[in-house]
Amino acid sequence: MNTKYSFGPRLDNRLVYVRAVDVADLPKDLQDQADGAHQIYAVHSADGERLALVRDREMAFVLARQNEYAPVTVH
């Protein structure tokens, strides 16, 4: 039970969080760029900084992985 186990390199600084965002909650200039979408997806760093806004969830995960981040979903 108390045996130490190495989980490999830490990903703490490479984690990003993907969450749905209602377009209505965004500033007006971003709402205008949403092309009629009611919901888009945000990619956030571990400290909460918004890194990107994209049209769909799949694109958010692809974008994160292309930039060597490990994406996880936030509800």
C-alpha positions, 0 to 999 in steps of 0.5 A, a space after each residue: 500500500 505504501 509502495 512508491 510508483 513513478 507515473 512518468 513525467 508530470 503533465 501539470 504544466 501541460 494540462 488544458 481544460 476544455 469547456 463549453 461557453 454560451 456565445 451570449 456570455 461573451 463580449 459583443 465583439 466575440 459574439 459577432 465572430 461566432 457566425 450564428 453559433 449558440 455555443 462554442 468551446 474554450 481552451 483554458 490553461 491550468 491557471 484559468 487563462 483562456 488560450 483559445 475559443 473554437 467552434 466545436 469540442 473536437 477542434 478544441 481537443 485537436 488544437 490542444 494536442 497539436 500544441 503538445 497539451 493534454 486536454 481534459 473536459 470541464 463541466 
